[in-house]
Amino acid sequence: MSTEHGALLGPADIRELAAALGVRPTKQRGQNFVIDANTVRRIVRTAEVRPDDCVVEVGPGLGSLTLALLETAAHVTAVEIDDVLAAALPATIVARIPEKATSFALVHSDAMLVRELRARPRPRSSRTSRTTSPSPSSCTCSTPSRPSSARS
């Protein structure tokens, strides 16, 4: 994969990943693969994602927005229904920004069926025996017509 856009995916990366996985966006699921790094940066900026945010991303697809969110947020939980895309996304994160892989979680499910997100254990500290990830502070997704986000 190219690194012309840093950790973010560019058009050639999207084409390469999609071809390797044998996937195409489907209208049935409202899928679209964002190919412009500036667009995902703008979505993150518009959503006002902060360094201490824990973001839930609905429908991460190939990971274009996921990577941009991980560059800014403390943690990203992605909810993906597609079997092929869900299986490939963690490897994309590790390949592009390995230092943020522990700040990423995947929920392989229909987002409409997710009722709660389990907090992930964090490493033990000297003051507490165990702590968990904070609740999500932002939910972000991209749709063919318009990116959107909500903040708690």
TORKOLRO-478984 format. One record per residue: x, y, z of N, C-alpha, C, CB in turn. Coordinates in steps of 0.05 Angstrom, whole numbers, always signed. Glycine has a CB too. Example, Ala and Ser with C-alpha at 12.3 -4.5 7.8 and 13.67 -1.06 7.14 Angstrom:
# residues 2
REC, +264, -114, +156, +246, -90, +156, +264, -66, +156, +226, -89, +181
REC, +257, -45, +142, +273, -21, +143, +258, +1, +157, +282, -12, +114
END
This chain:
# residues 152
REC, +17, -24, +0, +0, +0, +0, +17, +25, +0, -19, +0, +24
REC, +8, +45, -13, +24, +70, -15, +22, +85, +11, +14, +87, -38
REC, +41, +104, +15, +40, +120, +39, +39, +150, +31, +64, +115, +56
REC, +30, +156, +7, +27, +183, -2, +11, +201, +17, +15, +184, -30
REC, -9, +189, +30, -26, +204, +48, -19, +198, +77, -55, +197, +43
REC, +5, +189, +83, +12, +181, +110, -3, +155, +117, +5, +204, +130
REC, -14, +155, +141, -29, +131, +150, -56, +129, +137, -33, +133, +180
REC, -66, +150, +125, -93, +150, +113, -92, +136, +86, -103, +178, +110
REC, -116, +126, +78, -118, +112, +53, -124, +132, +31, -141, +91, +54
REC, -110, +128, +8, -115, +145, -15, -130, +128, -36, -89, +156, -27
REC, -137, +140, -59, -152, +125, -80, -138, +99, -88, -155, +143, -104
REC, -112, +99, -92, -98, +74, -100, -100, +53, -79, -69, +80, -107
REC, -98, +61, -54, -100, +42, -31, -128, +30, -30, -94, +57, -5
REC, -148, +46, -34, -176, +37, -33, -180, +16, -56, -196, +60, -36
REC, -171, +23, -80, -174, +5, -102, -160, -21, -97, -163, +17, -128
REC, -135, -20, -86, -119, -44, -81, -132, -61, -59, -91, -35, -71
REC, -141, -49, -38, -155, -64, -16, -181, -77, -26, -161, -46, +7
REC, -197, -61, -40, -223, -71, -50, -218, -95, -69, -239, -49, -64
REC, -199, -92, -87, -193, -114, -106, -183, -139, -91, -172, -104, -127
REC, -165, -135, -72, -154, -158, -57, -176, -172, -42, -132, -148, -38
REC, -195, -157, -32, -217, -169, -16, -240, -178, -33, -226, -150, +4
REC, -240, -169, -59, -262, -176, -77, -289, -162, -69, -266, -206, -78
REC, -286, -138, -59, -310, -124, -50, -316, -99, -67, -308, -115, -21
REC, -341, -93, -68, -351, -68, -81, -373, -57, -63, -362, -73, -110
REC, -375, -31, -60, -396, -20, -43, -424, -28, -54, -394, +11, -43
REC, -442, -35, -35, -468, -43, -43, -489, -22, -34, -475, -71, -32
REC, -508, -17, -51, -529, +2, -44, -547, -9, -23, -546, +9, -69
REC, -550, -36, -22, -567, -49, -3, -559, -42, +26, -566, -79, -6
REC, -533, -39, +30, -523, -32, +57, -516, -3, +59, -500, -50, +64
REC, -520, +12, +38, -513, +41, +38, -483, +45, +40, -527, +54, +62
REC, -468, +27, +29, -439, +29, +31, -427, +49, +11, -426, +1, +27
REC, -406, +61, +19, -389, +78, +2, -361, +77, +14, -401, +107, -1
REC, -341, +77, -4, -314, +77, +6, -302, +105, +1, -297, +55, -9
REC, -297, +120, +22, -286, +147, +20, -257, +144, +10, -288, +162, +47
REC, -251, +157, -12, -224, +154, -24, -207, +179, -21, -227, +148, -53
REC, -217, +200, -10, -202, +225, -8, -194, +230, +21, -219, +249, -18
REC, -167, +231, +26, -157, +235, +53, -166, +262, +64, -126, +234, +53
REC, -169, +282, +47, -178, +308, +57, -207, +307, +67, -176, +329, +35
REC, -223, +290, +54, -251, +287, +62, -253, +275, +90, -267, +269, +42
REC, -237, +254, +96, -238, +242, +122, -227, +261, +143, -223, +215, +123
REC, -206, +276, +137, -196, +296, +155, -218, +317, +161, -171, +310, +144
REC, -233, +325, +141, -254, +345, +145, -277, +333, +162, -266, +354, +117
REC, -283, +307, +158, -304, +294, +175, -295, +295, +204, -309, +265, +166
REC, -270, +288, +210, -260, +287, +237, -261, +316, +249, -231, +276, +238
REC, -253, +335, +233, -253, +363, +242, -281, +373, +247, -239, +381, +221
REC, -300, +367, +229, -328, +375, +232, -341, +362, +256, -343, +369, +206
REC, -334, +337, +261, -344, +323, +284, -332, +332, +311, -340, +293, +281
REC, -312, +350, +309, -299, +361, +332, -287, +339, +350, -318, +379, +348
REC, -275, +319, +337, -263, +297, +352, -238, +308, +366, -255, +273, +334
REC, -237, +302, +393, -215, +312, +409, -197, +289, +417, -226, +326, +434
REC, -172, +295, +426, -153, +273, +434, -163, +255, +456, -127, +286, +441
REC, -181, +265, +473, -190, +248, +495, -216, +234, +489, -194, +265, +520
REC, -226, +236, +464, -252, +223, +456, -249, +193, +452, -262, +237, +431
REC, -271, +180, +458, -275, +151, +451, -297, +151, +431, -281, +133, +477
REC, -291, +145, +406, -310, +147, +384, -321, +120, +376, -297, +161, +360
REC, -347, +119, +370, -359, +96, +357, -363, +103, +328, -386, +87, +372
REC, -353, +87, +310, -357, +91, +282, -375, +69, +271, -329, +91, +267
REC, -396, +77, +258, -415, +58, +246, -408, +55, +216, -444, +68, +250
REC, -403, +30, +209, -398, +24, +181, -371, +33, +171, -419, +35, +163
REC, -349, +23, +183, -322, +33, +176, -312, +24, +148, -303, +23, +196
REC, -325, +4, +137, -316, -5, +110, -287, -13, +109, -321, +17, +90
REC, -272, -1, +91, -244, -8, +88, -226, +7, +108, -235, -1, +60
REC, -237, +26, +122, -222, +39, +144, -212, +68, +138, -199, +23, +150
REC, -221, +80, +117, -212, +108, +111, -217, +127, +134, -226, +118, +86
REC, -242, +128, +144, -248, +146, +166, -237, +135, +192, -279, +149, +168
REC, -236, +109, +195, -226, +97, +220, -197, +107, +225, -226, +67, +218
REC, -181, +106, +204, -153, +114, +207, -151, +144, +215, -137, +110, +181
REC, -167, +161, +203, -167, +189, +210, -176, +194, +239, -184, +205, +191
REC, -196, +179, +247, -206, +181, +275, -184, +172, +294, -231, +164, +278
REC, -170, +150, +288, -149, +140, +306, -126, +160, +308, -139, +114, +296
REC, -121, +176, +287, -100, +196, +289, -106, +217, +310, -96, +209, +261
REC, -132, +221, +315, -140, +243, +334, -151, +232, +360, -161, +260, +321
REC, -169, +213, +360, -183, +204, +384, -166, +185, +401, -209, +190, +376
REC, -174, +183, +426, -161, +165, +444, -167, +136, +438, -168, +171, +473
REC, -192, +131, +429, -201, +104, +423, -223, +104, +402, -211, +89, +449
REC, -223, +84, +385, -244, +82, +365, -255, +53, +366, -234, +88, +336
REC, -282, +51, +368, -295, +25, +366, -311, +26, +340, -314, +20, +391
REC, -305, +8, +322, -319, +7, +296, -339, -15, +296, -298, +4, +273
REC, -363, -9, +286, -384, -29, +284, -389, -35, +254, -411, -19, +298
REC, -383, -60, +246, -384, -67, +217, -400, -93, +215, -356, -70, +205
REC, -420, -93, +197, -437, -116, +192, -425, -135, +171, -464, -107, +183
REC, -410, -124, +152, -400, -140, +129, -378, -159, +138, -390, -121, +107
REC, -381, -185, +133, -361, -205, +142, -333, -200, +131, -371, -232, +134
REC, -331, -194, +106, -305, -191, +93, -291, -166, +103, -308, -190, +62
REC, -306, -144, +105, -295, -118, +114, -287, -120, +143, -315, -95, +110
REC, -304, -133, +160, -298, -135, +188, -273, -152, +193, -322, -148, +203
REC, -269, -172, +177, -245, -189, +179, -220, -175, +171, -249, -215, +163
REC, -222, -157, +152, -198, -143, +141, -190, -118, +157, -203, -136, +113
REC, -209, -105, +170, -203, -79, +182, -181, -80, +203, -228, -69, +195
REC, -180, -98, +222, -158, -98, +241, -130, -99, +228, -161, -121, +260
REC, -127, -115, +207, -101, -117, +193, -94, -90, +180, -102, -139, +172
REC, -114, -76, +170, -109, -50, +158, -98, -30, +179, -134, -38, +145
REC, -111, -31, +203, -102, -13, +225, -73, -20, +233, -121, -17, +249
REC, -68, -45, +236, -40, -53, +244, -20, -46, +223, -40, -84, +249
REC, -27, -49, +197, -9, -43, +176, -3, -13, +173, -19, -54, +149
REC, -24, +4, +178, -22, +33, +173, -12, +48, +197, -48, +43, +164
REC, -23, +42, +221, -15, +56, +245, -13, +36, +269, -35, +79, +252
REC, +7, +19, +269, +10, -2, +289, +10, +9, +317, +35, -17, +284
REC, +20, +33, +321, +21, +44, +348, -7, +51, +360, +38, +69, +348
REC, -27, +52, +343, -54, +57, +352, -72, +33, +352, -67, +79, +334
REC, -61, +9, +346, -77, -15, +344, -91, -22, +370, -59, -39, +336
REC, -78, -16, +393, -90, -22, +419, -112, -1, +425, -69, -22, +441
REC, -114, +20, +410, -135, +40, +414, -159, +35, +396, -124, +68, +409
REC, -160, +11, +384, -181, +4, +365, -195, -22, +374, -169, +0, +337
REC, -222, -21, +371, -238, -46, +376, -258, -49, +354, -252, -44, +404
REC, -264, -73, +347, -283, -79, +326, -306, -95, +337, -270, -95, +303
REC, -331, -86, +330, -355, -100, +337, -366, -110, +310, -375, -83, +354
REC, -366, -136, +306, -376, -147, +281, -406, -153, +285, -361, -174, +273
REC, -422, -133, +277, -451, -135, +281, -465, -114, +265, -458, -132, +311
REC, -491, -117, +263, -509, -97, +252, -511, -75, +274, -537, -108, +244
REC, -504, -51, +267, -505, -29, +287, -532, -25, +299, -496, -3, +274
REC, -553, -32, +284, -580, -29, +295, -587, -49, +317, -601, -32, +272
REC, -570, -69, +319, -574, -90, +340, -556, -86, +364, -570, -117, +328
REC, -537, -68, +362, -518, -64, +385, -532, -48, +406, -492, -49, +375
REC, -534, -59, +430, -547, -46, +452, -528, -35, +472, -566, -65, +466
REC, -504, -46, +473, -483, -36, +491, -456, -44, +481, -488, -46, +520
REC, -436, -29, +488, -409, -35, +481, -394, -43, +506, -395, -11, +467
REC, -382, -66, +506, -367, -75, +529, -342, -58, +532, -360, -105, +527
REC, -337, -50, +556, -312, -35, +561, -289, -54, +559, -313, -20, +588
REC, -267, -46, +546, -244, -62, +544, -226, -58, +569, -228, -56, +518
REC, -215, -79, +580, -197, -75, +602, -172, -60, +594, -189, -103, +615
REC, -163, -43, +610, -138, -29, +606, -117, -42, +623, -140, +2, +612
REC, -91, -37, +617, -70, -49, +634, -73, -42, +663, -43, -41, +623
REC, -65, -60, +680, -66, -55, +709, -47, -32, +716, -59, -80, +725
REC, -56, -16, +735, -38, +6, +745, -33, +1, +774, -52, +34, +741
REC, -15, +16, +785, -7, +12, +813, -29, +21, +832, +19, +27, +819
REC, -47, +39, +823, -68, +49, +840, -94, +33, +840, -74, +78, +833
REC, -99, +20, +818, -123, +4, +816, -117, -24, +805, -145, +18, +798
REC, -133, -43, +812, -128, -70, +802, -137, -72, +773, -143, -90, +819
REC, -157, -56, +764, -166, -58, +737, -183, -34, +730, -182, -84, +732
REC, -180, -22, +707, -197, +0, +699, -207, -8, +671, -181, +27, +698
REC, -228, +6, +663, -240, +0, +637, -240, +25, +620, -268, -11, +640
REC, -244, +21, +594, -246, +44, +575, -270, +61, +582, -247, +34, +546
REC, -268, +87, +579, -291, +104, +584, -313, +100, +563, -282, +134, +584
REC, -337, +109, +570, -359, +108, +551, -353, +125, +526, -385, +117, +564
REC, -365, +117, +504, -361, +133, +479, -370, +161, +483, -376, +120, +456
REC, -355, +180, +472, -363, +208, +474, -372, +219, +447, -339, +225, +484
REC, -369, +203, +426, -376, +213, +399, -383, +189, +382, -353, +230, +387
REC, -402, +192, +364, -409, +172, +345, -407, +184, +317, -438, +160, +350
REC, -392, +172, +299, -387, +183, +273, -392, +162, +251, -358, +194, +271
REC, -403, +171, +229, -405, +153, +206, -405, +170, +181, -432, +137, +207
REC, -400, +158, +158, -401, +172, +133, -423, +159, +116, -374, +173, +118
REC, -438, +174, +103, -459, +164, +85, -455, +175, +58, -488, +170, +96
REC, -466, +163, +37, -462, +174, +10, -470, +203, +7, -477, +157, -9
REC, -490, +211, +22, -500, +239, +18, -486, +259, +37, -529, +240, +23
REC, -479, +250, +61, -469, +270, +80, -457, +256, +104, -491, +289, +88
REC, -432, +264, +112, -421, +254, +137, -436, +264, +161, -391, +261, +139
REC, -437, +249, +183, -451, +259, +206, -437, +249, +231, -480, +249, +206
REC, -444, +263, +253, -433, +255, +279, -452, +265, +301, -404, +267, +283
REC, -449, +253, +324, -464, +261, +347, -446, +260, +371, -490, +244, +352
REC, -448, +279, +389, -431, +280, +413, -449, +276, +437, -415, +306, +414
REC, -438, +261, +457, -454, +257, +482, -446, +278, +502, -450, +229, +493
END
